[in-house]
Amino acid sequence: AISTAKWGGARLIDVLMLAMEQVSKDDQTSPDEEKKEKKMKSSSLIETLHSLQALIDNHPELQHLRFESLDGMLASIDANKGLNPFGDVIVAYEMNGEDLPRDHGYPLRVIVPGYAAVRNVKWLKKLELAEEEAEGTWQRGLNYKILPPTVLDAKEVDLNRMPGLSEECVFSGITKVENLSHTVPLPTTAFEEEIFGSMSMPLPFAGSRTPLTPGETVLVKTSGWAYAGGGRNIVRVDVTGNNGKS
């Protein structure tokens, strides 16, 4: 599914830094002092960022940032994506200038720009640093794995060794193909539909039901869509009718 929205929220890195700052305060405050007015000044963002970086340096095995939703969904992203101080991952609580709708993840959801939609976990309940990626179908199932183009049968590979779907590559699709060489009006009756519908054609030509002969050269007009993940733009689209020869 493809859609667009304007998201509002807090950067994930800022949320994590504030959490670390709070942990630092709690570690330095006794139960009696908690009852008193807080006098300790907040750590600067730079100091907190250094503490977060020190945590990663001291625990290099923590390579994954795992998310859990209120409905039990589990997913994860590469820790570098979420912990980048210049990153764009956010914990969203607004959508199109309004409170996040329930169907879109209220009260909180993760937005990971450039990644597959399945990593944008709704109804966020918990997040954690971990040594391994999240368990479950949404992270480790076949539908969310990246298989080499040489793999013809998924049963022949060990899915546990295949990377999970994260940053998207180029996706594209042809949604309309119009035969400009010669067209025949689309059938308007059930009888015409039965006759023309039985004709074999390699593509769903719009505006035509002309049967094609193998090897025949035709002029067509195509339209569709293409997009890429990771903040990359589509700079060119090539369409071929002869398996890439031209």
PAROVO-330006 format. One record per residue: residue number from 1; x, y, z of N, C-alpha, C in turn. Coordinates in nm, 4 decimals. Atoms other than C-alpha are relative to their C-alpha. Example, Ala and Ser with C-alpha at 12.3 -4.5 7.8 and 13.67 -1.06 7.14 Angstrom:
REM PAROVO-330006
   k      n.x      n.y      n.z     ca.x     ca.y     ca.z      c.x      c.y      c.z
   1   0.0890  -0.1190   0.0000   1.2300  -0.4500   0.7800   0.0900   0.1200   0.0000
   2  -0.0820  -0.1190  -0.0060   1.3670  -0.1060   0.7140  -0.0770   0.1090   0.0730
***
This chain:
REM PAROVO-330006
   k      n.x      n.y      n.z     ca.x     ca.y     ca.z      c.x      c.y      c.z
   1   0.0836  -0.1181   0.0000   0.0000   0.0000   0.0000   0.0881   0.1244   0.0000
   2  -0.0736  -0.1261   0.0070   0.1174   0.3537  -0.0768  -0.0942   0.1123   0.0407
   3   0.0806  -0.1146  -0.0398  -0.0125   0.6672   0.0923   0.0919   0.1115   0.0462
   4  -0.0793  -0.1141  -0.0463   0.1040   1.0095   0.2043  -0.0708   0.0667   0.1168
   5   0.0547  -0.0716  -0.1148   0.0559   1.2049   0.5252   0.1080   0.0907   0.0564
   6  -0.0928  -0.0881  -0.0710   0.2167   1.4826   0.7278   0.0012  -0.0431   0.1459
   7  -0.0107   0.0549  -0.1344   0.3444   1.3350   1.0517   0.0611   0.1007   0.0958
   8  -0.0554  -0.0850  -0.1045   0.4128   1.5196   1.3739   0.0329  -0.0839   0.1220
   9  -0.0393   0.0771  -0.1171   0.5975   1.3910   1.6782   0.1374   0.0394   0.0488
  10  -0.1334  -0.0243  -0.0552   0.9315   1.3671   1.8566   0.0994  -0.0936  -0.0656
  11  -0.1028   0.0867   0.0562   1.2524   1.2389   1.7074   0.0326  -0.1116   0.0987
  12  -0.0274   0.1153  -0.0853   1.3271   0.8931   1.8391   0.1291   0.0203   0.0784
  13  -0.1263  -0.0215  -0.0683   1.6851   0.9912   1.9247  -0.0178   0.0941   0.1178
  14   0.0253  -0.0924  -0.1100   1.5541   1.2787   2.1395  -0.0734  -0.0694   0.1143
  15   0.0733   0.0759  -0.1023   1.3124   1.0466   2.3211   0.0964  -0.0875   0.0788
  16  -0.0955   0.0882  -0.0660   1.5945   0.8048   2.3960   0.0974   0.0783   0.0874
  17  -0.0919  -0.0809  -0.0794   1.8256   1.0818   2.5159  -0.0664   0.0504   0.1274
  18   0.0723  -0.0443  -0.1183   1.5602   1.2164   2.7526  -0.0200  -0.1160   0.0972
  19   0.0157   0.1182  -0.0856   1.5019   0.8628   2.8803   0.1302  -0.0293   0.0745
  20  -0.1290   0.0233  -0.0639   1.8733   0.8220   2.9498   0.0294   0.1064   0.1050
  21  -0.0184  -0.1082  -0.0964   1.8797   1.1590   3.1227  -0.0784  -0.0286   0.1271
  22   0.0824   0.0310  -0.1150   1.5954   1.0478   3.3499   0.0599  -0.1151   0.0800
  23  -0.0638   0.1122  -0.0683   1.7710   0.7198   3.4269   0.1199   0.0481   0.0798
  24  -0.1172  -0.0542  -0.0691   2.0841   0.9139   3.5170  -0.0408   0.0733   0.1268
  25   0.0493  -0.0728  -0.1172   1.8858   1.1344   3.7548  -0.0442  -0.0979   0.1083
  26   0.0507   0.0969  -0.0963   1.7167   0.8358   3.9176   0.1135  -0.0722   0.0705
  27  -0.1138   0.0700  -0.0588   2.0514   0.6668   3.9729   0.0727   0.0848   0.1034
  28  -0.0729  -0.0896  -0.0892   2.1869   0.9726   4.1519  -0.0878   0.0572   0.1108
  29   0.0935  -0.0577  -0.0971   1.8798   1.0468   4.3644  -0.0485  -0.1076   0.0963
  30   0.0478   0.0934  -0.1009   1.7932   0.8712   4.6911  -0.1507   0.0161   0.0172
  31   0.1454  -0.0097  -0.0198   1.4315   0.7977   4.7890  -0.0406   0.1253   0.0771
  32   0.0341  -0.1197  -0.0759   1.4382   1.0824   5.0417   0.0101   0.1249  -0.0857
  33  -0.0197  -0.1175   0.0835   1.5668   1.3274   4.7885  -0.1090   0.0129  -0.1052
  34   0.1063  -0.0054   0.0994   1.2912   1.2317   4.5471  -0.1206   0.0773   0.0515
  35   0.1132  -0.0704  -0.0571   1.0405   1.3840   4.7866   0.0238   0.1501   0.0056
  36  -0.0335  -0.1418  -0.0044   1.2210   1.7145   4.7845  -0.0100   0.0601  -0.1392
  37   0.0029  -0.0696   0.1294   1.2133   1.9735   4.5144   0.1252  -0.0339  -0.0780
  38  -0.1150   0.0384   0.0802   1.4366   1.8693   4.2298   0.0909   0.1203  -0.0230
  39  -0.0963  -0.1087   0.0128   1.7478   2.0817   4.2340   0.1052  -0.0301  -0.1078
  40  -0.1029   0.0364   0.0958   1.9661   1.8889   3.9973  -0.0374   0.0500  -0.1395
  41   0.0245  -0.0525   0.1332   1.9946   2.0571   3.6601   0.0051  -0.1135  -0.1024
  42   0.0017   0.1012   0.1059   1.9230   1.8618   3.3454   0.1341  -0.0045  -0.0708
  43  -0.1220   0.0142   0.0778   2.2178   1.7242   3.1585  -0.0213   0.0626  -0.1370
  44   0.0107  -0.0581   0.1338   2.2906   1.8969   2.8326  -0.0242  -0.1109  -0.1007
  45   0.0261   0.0994   0.1031   2.1846   1.7208   2.5150   0.1296  -0.0633  -0.0479
  46  -0.1285   0.0532   0.0445   2.5474   1.6830   2.4185   0.0499  -0.1071   0.0972
  47  -0.0444   0.0975  -0.1003   2.6306   1.5060   2.7454  -0.0833  -0.1274  -0.0073
  48   0.0874   0.1164   0.0086   2.3305   1.2798   2.7109   0.0295  -0.0806  -0.1260
  49  -0.0347   0.0677   0.1247   2.4223   1.2026   2.3518   0.1286  -0.0795   0.0167
  50  -0.1239   0.0716  -0.0270   2.7712   1.1095   2.4668  -0.0266  -0.1256   0.0834
  51   0.0342   0.1163  -0.0826   2.6187   0.8786   2.7276  -0.0642  -0.1094  -0.0844
  52   0.0645   0.0966   0.0881   2.4041   0.7149   2.4623   0.1031  -0.0661  -0.0904
  53  -0.1038   0.0550   0.0855   2.7038   0.6731   2.2357   0.0899  -0.0945   0.0787
  54  -0.0824   0.0869  -0.0854   2.9046   0.5276   2.5254  -0.0685  -0.1342   0.0226
  55   0.0751   0.1235  -0.0180   2.6280   0.2729   2.5811   0.0182  -0.0908  -0.1205
  56  -0.0166   0.0789   0.1218   2.6545   0.1606   2.2200   0.1432  -0.0505  -0.0128
  57  -0.1409   0.0402   0.0097   3.0350   0.1559   2.2300   0.0326  -0.1138   0.0964
  58  -0.0263   0.1033  -0.1004   3.0346  -0.0555   2.5455  -0.0770  -0.1289  -0.0259
  59   0.0812   0.1189   0.0315   2.7734  -0.2929   2.4052  -0.0206  -0.0084  -0.1519
  60   0.0101   0.0044   0.1472   2.8498  -0.3341   2.0331  -0.0951  -0.1073  -0.0508
  61   0.0910   0.1063   0.0433   2.6276  -0.6411   2.0263  -0.1437   0.0506  -0.0164
  62   0.1355  -0.0554   0.0111   2.3199  -0.4176   2.0509  -0.0168   0.0644  -0.1378
  63   0.0066  -0.0444   0.1393   2.2604  -0.3891   1.6770  -0.1417   0.0271  -0.0495
  64   0.1381  -0.0115   0.0463   1.8815  -0.3788   1.6667  -0.0847   0.0810   0.0975
  65   0.0967  -0.0747  -0.0793   1.6088  -0.1458   1.7885  -0.1354  -0.0650  -0.0252
  66   0.1223   0.0791   0.0147   1.2973  -0.3535   1.8526  -0.1211   0.0768   0.0520
  67   0.1261  -0.0651  -0.0356   0.9384  -0.2289   1.8684  -0.1066  -0.1058   0.0279
  68   0.1136   0.0873  -0.0300   0.6319  -0.3921   2.0200  -0.1257   0.0852   0.0069
  69   0.1254  -0.0746   0.0011   0.2746  -0.2778   1.9625  -0.0975  -0.0556   0.1020
  70   0.1011   0.0429  -0.0961  -0.0286  -0.3018   2.1872  -0.0729  -0.1261  -0.0451
  71   0.0676   0.1206   0.0486  -0.1732  -0.5728   1.9630   0.0961  -0.1175  -0.0175
  72  -0.0936   0.1108   0.0006   0.1415  -0.7849   1.9942   0.0925  -0.0085  -0.1191
  73  -0.0886   0.0026   0.1160   0.3110  -0.7043   1.6643   0.1424   0.0337   0.0427
  74  -0.1408  -0.0216  -0.0303   0.6922  -0.7212   1.6803   0.0750   0.0305  -0.1288
  75  -0.0810  -0.0366   0.1164   0.9301  -0.5508   1.4375   0.1231   0.0725   0.0500
  76  -0.1224  -0.0676  -0.0419   1.2756  -0.3984   1.4437   0.0685   0.0654  -0.1190
  77  -0.0806  -0.0659   0.1010   1.5162  -0.1743   1.2546   0.1448  -0.0027   0.0472
  78  -0.1405  -0.0095  -0.0349   1.8919  -0.1364   1.2464   0.0185   0.1120   0.1015
  79  -0.0185  -0.0992  -0.1058   2.0065   0.0483   1.5592   0.0593   0.1294  -0.0532
  80  -0.0612  -0.1208   0.0559   2.2138   0.2900   1.3506  -0.1025   0.0934  -0.0609
  81   0.1062  -0.0828   0.0586   1.8988   0.4092   1.1774  -0.0728   0.0792   0.1080
  82   0.0758  -0.0671  -0.1049   1.7199   0.4907   1.5014   0.0830   0.0891   0.0894
  83  -0.0837  -0.0734  -0.0938   2.0173   0.6229   1.6990   0.0854   0.1079  -0.0661
  84  -0.0748  -0.1042   0.0696   2.1642   0.8519   1.4357  -0.0446   0.1377   0.0505
  85   0.0397  -0.1319  -0.0522   2.1735   1.2035   1.5941  -0.0544   0.0927  -0.1067
  86   0.0534  -0.0800   0.1104   2.0917   1.3458   1.2526  -0.1105  -0.0759  -0.0734
  87   0.0985   0.0868   0.0622   1.8304   1.0801   1.1818  -0.1390   0.0605  -0.0085
  88   0.1352  -0.0506   0.0246   1.4665   1.1176   1.0831  -0.1093  -0.0910   0.0546
  89   0.1012   0.0870  -0.0604   1.2931   0.8385   1.2758  -0.0722   0.0768   0.1106
  90   0.0760  -0.0722  -0.1016   1.0134   0.9831   1.4888  -0.1013  -0.0917   0.0683
  91   0.1138   0.0596  -0.0703   0.7621   0.8703   1.7477  -0.1151   0.0967  -0.0226
  92   0.1047  -0.0917   0.0455   0.4504   1.0205   1.5939  -0.1227  -0.0048   0.0900
  93   0.1269  -0.0102  -0.0713   0.1432   1.1450   1.7779  -0.0975   0.0912  -0.0741
  94   0.0873  -0.0821   0.0835  -0.0012   1.3662   1.5030   0.0034  -0.0487  -0.1443
  95   0.0098   0.0343   0.1417  -0.1184   1.3015   1.1497  -0.0817   0.1083  -0.0692
  96   0.0651  -0.1092   0.0736  -0.2049   1.5842   0.9102  -0.0506   0.1096   0.0933
  97   0.0317  -0.1106  -0.0893  -0.2047   1.8383   1.1947  -0.0997  -0.0318   0.1097
  98   0.0964   0.0393  -0.1028  -0.4440   1.6432   1.4170   0.0539  -0.1183   0.0792
  99  -0.0407   0.1162  -0.0786  -0.4151   1.3803   1.6878  -0.0022  -0.1246  -0.0870
 100  -0.0108   0.1231   0.0777  -0.3112   1.0462   1.5456  -0.1302  -0.0797   0.0095
 101   0.1237   0.0797  -0.0043  -0.6296   0.8564   1.4471   0.0268  -0.1406   0.0547
 102  -0.0152   0.1331  -0.0575  -0.6896   0.5241   1.6171   0.0445  -0.1016  -0.1040
 103  -0.0342   0.0973   0.1034  -0.6695   0.3302   1.2906   0.1435   0.0145  -0.0486
 104  -0.1367  -0.0238   0.0466  -0.3290   0.4830   1.2205   0.1007  -0.0036   0.1139
 105  -0.0972   0.0256  -0.1036  -0.1720   0.4030   1.5551  -0.0130   0.0737   0.1310
 106   0.0160  -0.0744  -0.1256  -0.3097   0.6240   1.8351   0.0229  -0.0911   0.1209
 107  -0.0489  -0.1372  -0.0180  -0.1646   0.7171   2.0742   0.1373   0.0280  -0.0610
 108  -0.1340  -0.0190   0.0542   0.1876   0.6588   1.9342   0.0304  -0.1046  -0.1060
 109  -0.0510   0.0942   0.0981   0.3425   0.5006   1.6300   0.1386   0.0441  -0.0448
 110  -0.1341  -0.0301   0.0500   0.6904   0.4812   1.4845  -0.0080   0.0318  -0.1489
 111  -0.0115  -0.0330   0.1419   0.7647   0.6501   1.1525   0.1472  -0.0107  -0.0375
 112  -0.1379   0.0234   0.0431   1.0800   0.5237   0.9808   0.0089   0.0336  -0.1488
 113  -0.0048  -0.0399   0.1414   1.1239   0.7223   0.6558   0.0983  -0.0839  -0.0810
 114  -0.0855   0.0767   0.0887   1.2659   0.5260   0.3662  -0.0043  -0.1490   0.0207
 115   0.0095   0.1429  -0.0293   1.1864   0.1889   0.5239  -0.1366  -0.0524  -0.0397
 116   0.1271   0.0640   0.0315   0.9147  -0.0593   0.4415  -0.1045   0.0351   0.1050
 117   0.1080  -0.0444  -0.0893   0.5774   0.0303   0.5921  -0.0159  -0.0890   0.1228
 118   0.0172   0.0931  -0.1113   0.5792  -0.2790   0.8136   0.0895   0.0372   0.1181
 119  -0.0871  -0.0435  -0.1098   0.8591  -0.1178   1.0202  -0.0556   0.1216   0.0733
 120   0.0631  -0.1160  -0.0623   0.6343   0.1798   1.1043  -0.1081  -0.0475   0.0964
 121   0.0893   0.0707  -0.0921   0.4800   0.0066   1.4036  -0.1033   0.0940   0.0627
 122   0.1096  -0.0765  -0.0594   0.1408   0.1359   1.5195  -0.0195  -0.0402   0.1467
 123   0.0394   0.0281  -0.1395   0.0063   0.1509   1.8770   0.1214  -0.0419   0.0835
 124  -0.1278   0.0346  -0.0626   0.3605   0.1570   2.0149  -0.0148  -0.0185   0.1503
 125   0.0043   0.0338  -0.1421   0.3896  -0.0092   2.3551   0.1385  -0.0019   0.0628
 126  -0.1323   0.0201  -0.0579   0.7592  -0.0787   2.3999   0.1049   0.0072  -0.1095
 127  -0.1150   0.0056   0.0897   1.0968  -0.0233   2.2364   0.1235  -0.0332   0.0824
 128  -0.1180   0.0444  -0.0724   1.4304  -0.1733   2.3299   0.1158  -0.0259  -0.0948
 129  -0.1193   0.0391   0.0734   1.7875  -0.2233   2.2138   0.0229  -0.1482   0.0239
 130  -0.0170   0.1446  -0.0135   1.8661  -0.5879   2.1475   0.1105  -0.0502  -0.0914
 131  -0.1062   0.0615   0.0785   2.1278  -0.8205   2.0060  -0.0533  -0.0579  -0.1302
 132   0.0585   0.0616   0.1173   1.8911  -0.9811   1.7574  -0.1237   0.0763  -0.0444
 133   0.1200  -0.0632   0.0506   1.6117  -0.8601   1.5359  -0.1236  -0.0602   0.0660
 134   0.1235   0.0441  -0.0637   1.2522  -0.8981   1.6498  -0.0406  -0.1397  -0.0476
 135   0.0542   0.1302   0.0351   1.0890  -1.2391   1.6539  -0.1335   0.0197  -0.0718
 136   0.1346  -0.0047   0.0560   0.7724  -1.3209   1.4666  -0.0035   0.0136  -0.1508
 137   0.0227   0.0004   0.1443   0.6277  -1.3320   1.1174   0.0291   0.1333  -0.0645
 138  -0.0142  -0.1323   0.0603   0.6356  -0.9567   1.0614   0.1456   0.0364  -0.0267
 139  -0.1420  -0.0302   0.0163   1.0134  -0.9537   1.0907   0.0749  -0.1120  -0.0721
 140  -0.0787   0.1133   0.0496   1.1314  -1.3028   0.9985  -0.0744  -0.0888  -0.0991
 141   0.0768   0.0801   0.0943   0.8552  -1.4398   0.7776   0.0460   0.0199  -0.1428
 142  -0.0418  -0.0030   0.1396   0.9074  -1.5104   0.4086  -0.0429   0.1282  -0.0708
 143   0.0496  -0.1197   0.0673   0.6954  -1.2133   0.3003   0.0803   0.1255   0.0340
 144  -0.0771  -0.1175  -0.0423   0.9347  -0.9777   0.4785   0.1497  -0.0280  -0.0030
 145  -0.1401   0.0313   0.0220   1.2652  -1.1243   0.3620   0.0420   0.0461  -0.1402
 146  -0.0545  -0.0385   0.1297   1.4899  -1.0130   0.0769   0.0785  -0.1179  -0.0550
 147  -0.0650   0.1158   0.0592   1.5817  -1.3090  -0.1416   0.0751   0.0408  -0.1268
 148  -0.0749  -0.0293   0.1227   1.8468  -1.2979  -0.4167  -0.0829  -0.0340  -0.1228
 149   0.0787   0.0282   0.1209   1.7048  -1.2899  -0.7710   0.0261  -0.1378  -0.0575
 150  -0.0313   0.1344   0.0498   1.8719  -1.6251  -0.8360  -0.0808  -0.1082   0.0687
 151   0.0792   0.0980  -0.0742   1.6455  -1.7967  -0.5833  -0.1357  -0.0180  -0.0673
 152   0.1266   0.0308   0.0665   1.3587  -1.9644  -0.7639  -0.0989  -0.0681   0.0934
 153   0.0859   0.0691  -0.0964   1.2244  -2.1620  -0.4682   0.0491   0.0348   0.1399
 154  -0.0388  -0.0436  -0.1340   1.2273  -2.0157  -0.1157   0.0323  -0.1165   0.0924
 155  -0.0268   0.1167  -0.0834   1.2370  -2.3671   0.0269   0.1461  -0.0439  -0.0087
 156  -0.1379   0.0403   0.0207   1.5909  -2.3998  -0.1021   0.0990   0.0822   0.0812
 157  -0.0904  -0.0867  -0.0757   1.7346  -2.1273   0.1235  -0.0379   0.0008   0.1473
 158   0.0227  -0.0127  -0.1436   1.7705  -2.0766   0.4973  -0.0461   0.1429   0.0273
 159   0.0553  -0.1336  -0.0197   1.5410  -1.7830   0.5742   0.0672   0.0739   0.1158
 160  -0.0647  -0.0637  -0.1140   1.7238  -1.7200   0.9010   0.1275   0.0734  -0.0395
 161  -0.1221  -0.0653   0.0468   2.0277  -1.6159   0.6997  -0.0288   0.1134  -0.0986
 162   0.0395  -0.1049   0.0934   1.8348  -1.3826   0.4707  -0.0358   0.1273   0.0763
 163   0.0319  -0.1245  -0.0713   1.8111  -1.0138   0.5726  -0.1483   0.0329  -0.0079
 164   0.1388  -0.0422  -0.0005   1.4750  -0.8746   0.6695  -0.0196   0.1264  -0.0838
 165   0.0316  -0.1175   0.0805   1.3031  -0.6098   0.4597   0.0112   0.1254   0.0866
 166  -0.0191  -0.1239  -0.0768   1.4151  -0.2675   0.5794  -0.0067   0.1185  -0.0951
 167   0.0013  -0.1119   0.0938   1.5222   0.0190   0.3533  -0.0435  -0.0496  -0.1365
 168   0.0575   0.0472   0.1253   1.3291  -0.0074   0.0323   0.0904   0.0298  -0.1185
 169  -0.0687  -0.0229   0.1259   1.4845  -0.0443  -0.3091  -0.1002   0.0653  -0.0952
 170   0.0923  -0.0595   0.0972   1.3148   0.0696  -0.6295  -0.1211  -0.0913  -0.0186
 171   0.1249   0.0698   0.0285   0.9508  -0.0321  -0.6662  -0.0667   0.0704  -0.1172
 172   0.0664  -0.0608   0.1147   0.7582   0.0227  -0.9873  -0.1113  -0.0904  -0.0495
 173   0.1095   0.0778   0.0557   0.4492  -0.0865  -1.1690  -0.0613   0.0694  -0.1193
 174   0.0711  -0.0528   0.1164   0.2796  -0.0415  -1.5057  -0.1488  -0.0190   0.0242
 175   0.1426   0.0057  -0.0309  -0.0848   0.0425  -1.4491  -0.0893   0.0097  -0.1235
 176   0.0825  -0.0135   0.1202  -0.1981   0.1092  -1.8060   0.0879  -0.0156  -0.1233
 177  -0.0677   0.0167   0.1279  -0.0893  -0.0024  -2.1529  -0.1035   0.0187  -0.1106
 178   0.0941  -0.0301   0.1082  -0.2615   0.1424  -2.4593   0.0631  -0.0334  -0.1340
 179  -0.0473   0.0385   0.1328  -0.2172  -0.0104  -2.8034  -0.0341   0.1106  -0.0990
 180   0.0225  -0.1109   0.0928  -0.1712   0.2776  -3.0490   0.0062  -0.0435  -0.1456
 181  -0.0146   0.0467   0.1383  -0.1112   0.0645  -3.3577  -0.1350  -0.0225  -0.0654
 182   0.1349   0.0237   0.0513  -0.4660  -0.0535  -3.4068  -0.0870  -0.0407   0.1166
 183   0.0888   0.0244  -0.1130  -0.7545  -0.0557  -3.1667  -0.1370  -0.0423  -0.0466
 184   0.1384   0.0423   0.0212  -1.0950  -0.2124  -3.1485  -0.0778   0.0413   0.1232
 185   0.0758  -0.0434  -0.1177  -1.3666  -0.0650  -2.9214  -0.0219  -0.1159   0.0966
 186   0.0261   0.1009  -0.1021  -1.4113  -0.2509  -2.5953  -0.1414  -0.0540  -0.0141
 187   0.1338   0.0592   0.0117  -1.7094  -0.4891  -2.5890  -0.0993   0.0713   0.0901
 188   0.1047  -0.0683  -0.0761  -2.0336  -0.3371  -2.4725  -0.1125  -0.0929   0.0407
 189   0.1044   0.0953  -0.0355  -2.2500  -0.6481  -2.4461   0.0640  -0.1251   0.0587
 190  -0.0498   0.1231  -0.0601  -2.2187  -0.9758  -2.2605   0.0528  -0.0936  -0.1072
 191  -0.0437   0.0878   0.1085  -2.1875  -1.1596  -2.5945   0.1369   0.0424  -0.0508
 192  -0.1302  -0.0490   0.0464  -1.9015  -0.9354  -2.7116   0.1079  -0.0262   0.1043
 193  -0.0959   0.0257  -0.1069  -1.7338  -0.9728  -2.3741   0.0459  -0.1451  -0.0033
 194  -0.0344   0.1415   0.0053  -1.7477  -1.3504  -2.4108   0.0925  -0.0290  -0.1173
 195  -0.0807   0.0236   0.1198  -1.6009  -1.3397  -2.7624   0.1392   0.0601   0.0163
 196  -0.1288  -0.0687  -0.0096  -1.3282  -1.0807  -2.7036   0.0776  -0.0447   0.1222
 197  -0.0674   0.0393  -0.1221  -1.2539  -1.1999  -2.3534   0.0764  -0.1302  -0.0124
 198  -0.0683   0.1280   0.0179  -1.1431  -1.5392  -2.4842   0.1306   0.0145  -0.0769
 199  -0.1218  -0.0212   0.0770  -0.8640  -1.3836  -2.6897   0.1195   0.0138   0.0927
 200  -0.1206  -0.0012  -0.0830  -0.5147  -1.4311  -2.5503   0.0864   0.1207  -0.0334
 201  -0.0864  -0.1163   0.0189  -0.3101  -1.1146  -2.5008   0.1017   0.0039   0.1129
 202  -0.1035  -0.0026  -0.1024   0.0178  -1.0665  -2.3136  -0.0155   0.1112   0.1012
 203   0.0173  -0.1131  -0.0909  -0.0842  -0.7354  -2.1550  -0.1434   0.0489  -0.0049
 204   0.1386  -0.0502  -0.0042  -0.4162  -0.5762  -2.0466  -0.0116   0.1346  -0.0710
 205   0.0088  -0.1239   0.0741  -0.4473  -0.3199  -2.3226  -0.1280   0.0749   0.0328
 206   0.1160  -0.0845  -0.0267  -0.6781  -0.0308  -2.2352  -0.0492   0.0582  -0.1309
 207   0.0573  -0.0570   0.1211  -0.9132   0.0812  -2.5089   0.0079  -0.0954  -0.1181
 208  -0.0159   0.0923   0.1111  -0.8488  -0.2291  -2.7182  -0.0077  -0.1436   0.0476
 209  -0.0013   0.1434  -0.0247  -0.9082  -0.6007  -2.7310   0.0517  -0.0697  -0.1255
 210  -0.0522   0.0546   0.1244  -0.7070  -0.6609  -3.0476   0.0906  -0.1192   0.0272
 211  -0.0893   0.1143  -0.0203  -0.5562  -1.0101  -3.0573   0.1335   0.0255  -0.0676
 212  -0.1331  -0.0222   0.0534  -0.1818  -0.9999  -3.1143   0.0616  -0.1307  -0.0458
 213  -0.0715   0.1155   0.0529   0.0319  -1.2360  -3.3166   0.1413  -0.0014   0.0552
 214  -0.1378   0.0055  -0.0511   0.3610  -1.3562  -3.1639   0.0996   0.0575  -0.1005
 215  -0.0992  -0.0630   0.0862   0.6470  -1.1472  -3.3048  -0.0476   0.1277  -0.0655
 216   0.0539  -0.1209   0.0615   0.4182  -0.8654  -3.4180   0.0538   0.1242   0.0705
 217  -0.0476  -0.1264  -0.0551   0.5512  -0.5110  -3.3687  -0.1168   0.0966   0.0149
 218   0.1090  -0.0938  -0.0251   0.3101  -0.2665  -3.2092   0.0536   0.1219   0.0720
 219  -0.0334  -0.1233  -0.0705   0.3260   0.0884  -3.0781  -0.0947   0.0132   0.1187
 220   0.0837  -0.0088  -0.1182   0.2046   0.1253  -2.7219   0.0363   0.1232   0.0821
 221  -0.0191  -0.1111  -0.0943   0.1653   0.4045  -2.4673  -0.0214  -0.0564   0.1405
 222   0.0090   0.0561  -0.1344   0.2321   0.3101  -2.1057   0.0036   0.1101   0.1048
 223  -0.0084  -0.0903  -0.1147   0.1888   0.4806  -1.7713   0.0010  -0.0844   0.1264
 224  -0.0091   0.0735  -0.1251   0.2515   0.3797  -1.4135   0.0651   0.0837   0.1078
 225  -0.0601  -0.0698  -0.1136   0.4450   0.4683  -1.1005   0.1331  -0.0658   0.0361
 226  -0.1277   0.0525  -0.0487   0.7886   0.4256  -0.9437   0.0443   0.0840   0.1188
 227  -0.0549  -0.0733  -0.1139   0.9449   0.5194  -0.6114   0.1112  -0.0823   0.0630
 228  -0.1118   0.0665  -0.0652   1.2501   0.4370  -0.4017   0.0062   0.0405   0.1460
 229  -0.0141  -0.0292  -0.1417   1.3277   0.4198  -0.0308   0.1311   0.0708   0.0297
 230  -0.1261  -0.0604  -0.0407   1.6106   0.5719   0.1671   0.0188   0.1439  -0.0402
 231  -0.0120  -0.1396   0.0393   1.5342   0.9266   0.0553   0.0498   0.0213  -0.1415
 232  -0.0488  -0.0118   0.1374   1.6387   0.8539  -0.3024  -0.1136   0.0344  -0.0951
 233   0.0974  -0.0387   0.1013   1.4602   0.9998  -0.6049   0.0092  -0.0916  -0.1214
 234  -0.0003   0.0688   0.1291   1.3619   0.8354  -0.9305   0.0418   0.1020  -0.1057
 235  -0.0499  -0.0964   0.0980   1.5640   1.0096  -1.2027  -0.0283  -0.0437  -0.1433
 236   0.0275   0.0469   0.1353   1.4761   0.7926  -1.5014  -0.0809  -0.1284   0.0058
 237   0.0790   0.1226   0.0121   1.2284   0.5246  -1.6038   0.0180  -0.0535  -0.1410
 238  -0.0169   0.0650   0.1303   1.3072   0.2823  -1.8866  -0.1070  -0.1056  -0.0183
 239   0.0997   0.1010   0.0336   1.0408   0.0714  -2.0548   0.0488  -0.0753  -0.1227
 240  -0.0446   0.0812   0.1138   1.1291  -0.2156  -2.2862  -0.1066  -0.1017  -0.0377
 241   0.0929   0.0999   0.0488   0.9261  -0.4461  -2.5009   0.0703  -0.1186  -0.0601
 242  -0.0780   0.1093   0.0596   1.2084  -0.6759  -2.6089   0.1041  -0.0542   0.0971
 243  -0.0873   0.0583  -0.1032   1.3575  -0.8002  -2.2821   0.1300   0.0774   0.0197
 244  -0.1153  -0.0835  -0.0305   1.5940  -0.5075  -2.2443   0.0972   0.0231  -0.1140
 245  -0.0927  -0.0230   0.1125   1.7556  -0.5115  -2.5906   0.0013   0.1462  -0.0409
 246   0.0056  -0.1429   0.0332   1.6420  -0.1551  -2.6423  -0.0994   0.0696   0.0943
***
